[in-house]
Amino acid sequence: MSRASRRTFLRQSALAGGSFFISKSLTSCGGEGGGSSANDVINVAVVGFRGRGAEHIKSFSEIKGVRVAALCDLNPAVLAKQADAFKAKGQEVQTYQDIRKLLENKDIDAISIATPNHWHALAGIWAMQAGKDVYVEKPVSHNVWEGRQLVNAARKYNRIVQTGSQIRSSYSIRDAVQWVKAGNLGKIKIARGLCYKRRKSIGKAKGPLPAPEGVDLDLWFGPAQVVPVHRKKLDYDWHWQWAYGNGDLGNQGVHQVDIARWFLGENDIAPRAWSLGGRLGYEDDGETPNTQIIYQAYAAAPLIFEVRGLPKTREAEVEKGAEKSTEKIKDGADMDNFMGGQIGVVIHCEGGHVLVPNYDSAIAYDKDGKEVKKWDGADNHFENFIKAVRGRKREDLNAEVLEGHISAALCHTANISQQLGAKKSVDEIKQAISADAGAGETFDRMLAHLQANGVDLNATPLTLGPVLNFDPKSEKAVGNDAAAKLLTREYRAPFVVPEITV
């Protein structure tokens, strides 16, 4: 059999089996078993760039010895616009609408993925099976099971896989973590993440969204079941529907969950988790909570995360008017603030606390609120990925795929509780969570926030999810069949995430 015929045979056989594998030349820059010299050019393809992917293109283009050689996006207009920008700079770039066609290109060394969440794991696994290294945006998965398959694929195919958790490249936060672990503020009592980030209503569509011109919706759905898109736009608002996104917990919040887990030093999912919240303050086509508390009950200290998508007060939004409100909301001026954080992390310790207010700094305070130490600065996350690609050592990665998987899984297990929850009264919720350290105080602040926004919890009650138990090592639900089912999903051929054994 000729080499070309054998390659075709392998591709067709793998597709029939629900996976996608293409052999890669052993002599290419990041190829199987190979390495690369500092003088080799690494060819990167960026997949999906209506949002975060545009930053991928910019960042990789600025790294010496890296060439953005290919672009892949389902929308032909978006694809053409980016290709034209390259041509204007005198650079040629190959374009693809179907990632499967892109992965046939043996000259591509690494794939950078910024698609909707439901495509992350499958795209990453297919890329590794095709011999590519992978940079995949957070969350690395849409559910717990497929995240583990992504990790297994990285091990089986010996690929370099970086998670888009760029905070892990902050040496300042890394130093703060080590400082706390050294006992400078005593034991951690609570690791708390915050996502106080304005999320307006996405509205209600009058009917199914027609496919944008030239967009193959069958390919857009990919691993998800094909259902009419009941929202006004295809892009971004998928975050707020369970079939494709993971709410703000899995969107913005996965960054802060990751930092909180980093401080705790936990390397597995928590053995017990619950969530409470709701989509409050408006009625729209969104499904995920805009107001949420999750509780991950680690043995040493709990990890609590708070989502608030409504502003500080209803009056602040109404009085400013739509345009001025949008301008102010972007800098957080009309959002709540907890101990100096809005989109950040607070590590409560016996002798004080540490605030991580952004992606590249941290501040330690004593019990009296006096600043005792401060850290600033971060390295380039994309450059860290390229360094590891050249050196072929996953240990060089600041956010290796396993780290991304565990932090994403914490979002998923909590969201499973949310999806399985039931409407409860305030008193019922208070009683149910009273035994968990920090939960009652967190809930009281949520209630004050909702009251300030004029939310009537008698008319629109909060949803309290069940307490779920998990085996941290096997990542399986214990004693709850409904939760076990939501650890994965029913995949749609040929977009089936394969089970990877190592």
N, C-alpha and C positions, 0 to 999 in steps of 0.2 A: 504494500500500500504506500502511495506517495505521501510525502509530508503534508501537502495540502489536503489530500483526501483524508488522511488520518485526523487532521485538525477538524475538518468538517464532521467526520464521524463522531469524534469526542464531543463536539458542541451539540450535535443533534441528540446524542445519547443522554447527555447531562440534562438538556432541556426537557426531554421526555420524562426524566426522573425527578423533575422539580428543582433542579439546581442548575448552575451555570458554570462550566469549567472550560478554560482555554489554556493550553500549554503556552508558556512564555519562553522566549529565547533566553538561554542561560548567560548570554554575553551582554544583555542589556544592563543598564546602569543599576537598577535595583532588583535585578533578576534573582530567581531562586538559587540560593546557595552562593550567590556572588556578593560582591561589595562594590564600592566605587571609589575611585580616587578623587581627591579634592578638585581635580581639573575637569571631571566629567560633568556634563550638563544633565540635570534631572528634569525630565519632561513631566509636567503636571497637567491633569485635566480637572476642570472644576465642573461639578454637576449640580445644577440648580443655582440661580443667582438673581432671583427677583428681590431677595432680601439680603440675608447674611452672606450669601455666596459672592456678592459684589465685593465685599471686604476680603474674601478669600483671593479673588482675582488680583486685587490691588496689592495684598500682602505678599503673595508668592511672586508677583512681578517685580517686587523691590528687592528680592533676595538674590545675591550674586550666585551665579551657577545654576539658577533655576529658570526654566522657561515654561510659561503657560502655553502649552502646545495644542490644547483642545478644549472646547466648551460644549456642554451638553445641557439643554433645557427643552422642556416640552413646548414652550411657547415660541413659535418661529419669529415673532416680532421682537421679543426680548433677546433671542439668540442672535438675530441679525444686527440689532443695535450694539451688542457687545462686540461682535465680530468687526463691525464697522469702526469701532473705537480702536481696535488693534490695527486695522488697516491704515487708519489715519496716522498711526505712529510708525508705519512702515513694517509692521509685523504681521506675518501670516499665521492664522490659527484655524485648525480644523473644527468643524461644527457637526453636532449630532443632536437629534431629538430623542433617540432611543439609546439608553445606556448600554444595551446589549451590543449594539453596533460599535459603540465607543470601546468597549472592552475587547473587541477583536483587534484593536490597534496595538501591535506588539511593541511599538516605540514609546508607548506611555508607561512611565515608571510608577506614578502615584496618582491616586484619585482623591479629590477633595469633595466631600459630600455635604451639600446644604439644602437638601430636598425637604419636603414635609416629613414629619417624624415617622410616619408609617412606612416610609421607604428606607430609613437609615440602615437597619440591620441587613436587609436583603441586598441593598446596593453594596454595602461593605463586604458581605460574604462573597457575592459574585465577583467583586473586584479582587479579593484575595485568591479566589479560585482561578482567576485569570493571571495571577502572578504579580498583582500590583500591591504596593503599600497604600495605606489608607489614612486620611484625615477625615474624621466624621464628626459632624456637629452634635452638640448636646440636644436633647438626650440621645444617647447612642441607640436607643431602642424605643419601640412603642409599647412593649410589654416585657415582663421579666424573662420569660423563657427565651425569646429571640435575642435578648441581650447576652444571655449566657452562650448561645450558639455563636454569636459574634466573637466572644472571647475565645471559645474553643477553636474557631476558624483561625484566629491569629496564632494560636499555638500549633495547630495541625500544619498550617501552610508556612509557618515561620515568617510571618509578615510584621512589619512595623505599623502599629495602629495607634494614632493619637486621637484623643477625645478633644472636642472643642471647648474644654473647660479651661479657658486661658488664665483664669485666676491661679491655677497650679504653677504657672510660670512667674508668679510674683515672688521674688526672693524675700520681700518684706513680710508678706503673710506667712511664708515658710519659716522665717525667723521667729515670728510671733508665735506660731504653733509650737516650735521647739522651746521657746521661753516659758510658755504655759505648761508644757509637758515636764519641764524641769522643776515645777512646783513653786514658781515665783508668786503666784496668787493663790496657792493652795489647790485643793481639788475642784474640778469642774462640777457645778451643781446642775446647770442646764446649758445646753448649746441651742441657741435660738436663731433661726433664720427669719428674715423679713422680706416680703415683697409688697410694699405699699406703692403700687404702680397703677395709675389711672387707666381704666379700661372702660371705654364708653360702649353703649349698646351697639350691636352690629345690625340692628333693625330686623324686620321680618320680611322675608321675600314673599311676593305674591304667588310665586310658583317655582318650579324647578329652574335652576340656573342653566341656561344654554351654554354649551361649550364655547369658550372664546375661539375666535377664528384660528383655525390651524392646529388647535390643541386636541390631542387624542385623549379623551377622558378615560378610556379603558386603560391606557398606560398610566394616567394620573392616579387612578384608583389602585393599580398595581396589586399589592398583597391584600388590600381591603376589599370587602364585598362591594359590588357595584350597586349603589342606591342613588336616586336623584339627589343632586346637591341643593338642599333647601337653605340657601343663604344668598346674600346679594352679590358676593364676589368670591371668586375661586381662591385668590391668594390670601395668605396670612390668617384669615378668620377660621381656617380649618383648625387652628389651635384650640378653638372653643367647642369642638365637636369630638366626642369620644372615639369615633371610628378612625380619626386621623391624628388628633393631637392629644395632649395630656394636661390641658388647662395651664394656668400660669404657674402652678406647682412644677410642672414638667418643662415649662418654657423658660421663664426667668428664674423660677425658684430652684431649679436643679443646680444652678451655680452656688446659691447660698446653702443649700442642703449639703453640697459637696464640701464647702468650707467648714460647716459645722461638724460634719463627720471627720474631716481632717483633724480638727482640734481634739475630737474625742478619741481618735486613734482606732476607730472601729473599721474592720476589714471585711465584715459580712453584713447582710441585712439584719435588721432588728428582729428579735423573736416575737414581738407583739406590736401591733400597730392599729390605730384608729383615726378616723377623720370626722369632722363635722363642718357644715357650711351650706352654702346655697348660692344660687344666682339671683341676687336681690337688687331692688332699686329700679328695675326696669324689666320688661318682657321682650325677649328677642329670640332669634334662632339659635343662640348659643345654648350649650348643655352643661359645660363645666362650671364650677363655682367661681364667682368673682369675689367671694368672701369665704375664707376657709381656715381652719386650724387642723394641723395634723400632729400626731403624737407617735413617735418612734421610741418604744420603751427599751432602750439598752440597759443592761444591768448596772453599769457604773453611773450613768447619768442619762436623762432623756434628751432626745432631739425633738424640739418643737419648731414647727414652721407656721407662719402666718401669711395669708394672702388677703390683701385689701385692694379692690379695684375701684371702689367708690372714693370720692374726695373727702376732705376733712369734715366738711359740713355740706348739706344740701344748699344752703343759702350762698355759700362761697361760689358754687358753680352757677346758680341761677342769676345772681346779681352781676356777674362779670360778662355775661353774654358769651356766645359760642366761640367767636374768634379769639377774644382776649383770654378766655378760659383755657383754650387749647395751648396758647402760648405760655401761660403760667404753669399749667400742669406739667409741661415737659421738664421743667427744672425742679419739680416736686414741691413748689411753694404751697400748693393747695392740698397736699396730702398729709396724712398723719405722720408723726415722728415718734419713735420709741428709743429713748436713751441715745439720741443722736443718729439713729439709723432709720432709713426708709427702704432702700434696697440694699440690705447688708446683713451682718451677723453680729449678735451679742453673745459673748461667752461669759456666763455668770459663774463666778468662782467664789470660794470661801473668803478670799481676801480682797475682792474687787471684781472688775470685769474688763474684758477686752472688746472694743468695738472695731469691726471691720466695715467701714462705711462705703467702700467702693471695691474696685478690682485690684488695687495695687498699694493699699496702705492699711495700717492697723494702729490703734491707740490703746494703751493700757491705763486703767484708772484704779486707784485704791478704793477702799470702802467709803471714803468721804467724797469721792468724785474728783479727786485731784489727779491730774495726768502724771504718770510716773515713767512712761516710756512710749516712744513713737517709732514706727517703721514706715519707710517709703520706698517705692521703686519696684520695677518688674522687668523681666526679660521678654524677648519676642517669642511668642508661642509657636508661630509658624516656623521660625528659624530653628527652634528646638526640634521640631518634627524633621526638618531637613537634615539636621546634624545626626539624628538617629538613623535616618534612611541611609546616609553615607557610611556610618559606622556599623550598621546592622546589629545594634544592641538596643533591645527594647528598654533596658535599664536606664538608658539615656533620656527617655521620654519623661517629661514632667507630668503628663496626664495620659498614661498608658490605658488602653481600652478597659482593663479590669477595673480601674478606678472609676471610669465613666459608667461602667455597668452597675457597680454597687450603688453609686449615688442616684442613678436613674431608677434603679429597682426600688429604692426607698420612696421615690415619688409614685411609682406604680402600685406598690402594696398599699399605700395610703389611699390612693385613688380608687382602688378596688373596694376598700371599706366605704368610701363615699358613694360609689355606684350601688352598693348593696344596702345602703342606709334607708331609714324611714323618717318621716316627719315627726318631730318631737317638740314638746313644749319646753320653755326655758327651764322650768323646774325639773322636768325629767332629765334634761341634759346635765344640769348642775349635779344632780344626784348620781348620774351615771359616771361622771368624770371626777368625782370628788376625791378619789383615792390616789390619783396620779399627780405627782409633784409638779406644781407650776401650771396645771391645766385650768384650775378654777380662776386664778388671777388673769390668765390669758383670755379666758372666755368673758370675764367681766369687762375687760377692755374692748373686746369685740362688740359686746352689747351696747356699750356707750357709743362706739363708732356708728353702729347701725341706727341708734336713736338719733344721733346728730344728723343722719341722712334721711330721717323721717320714715324709716322702714318699720312697718307694723308686723311684728313677728306672729301675731295672732292670725293675720290675713295671709301672710306668706311665711310659714314656719321654716325653721332651719331643719336640715337633714342630719341626723346622727347615724354614722355608720357603725356596724358591729365591731367589737374588738376581735381582731384576727390574729391567730397564732401561726408562726412559721418556723420551719426548721432552717436555721441560718445557713447550714452547710449545703443541704440539698436544694434550698430555695423553693421548697414546696409548702403549700398550706396544710395546716394540721386541723382536722376536724371540721372542715367547711368545704363542701363540694362546690358550692357556687363560687367561692373565692379561688379554688383550684382551677376552675374553668377559665377564669379571667386572667390567670397568669400567662395565658397564651391566647391565640385567636384561631379562627378557622380561616386558613389561607386559600387563595383563589389561584388555581392553575392558570398559566405556568409561573405565577409569581409566589412560589411557595418557599418560605424560609426552611432550608434543609436542617435536619438534625445532624450536628457535627460531633463525632466522637473522637476523643484524644486518648 
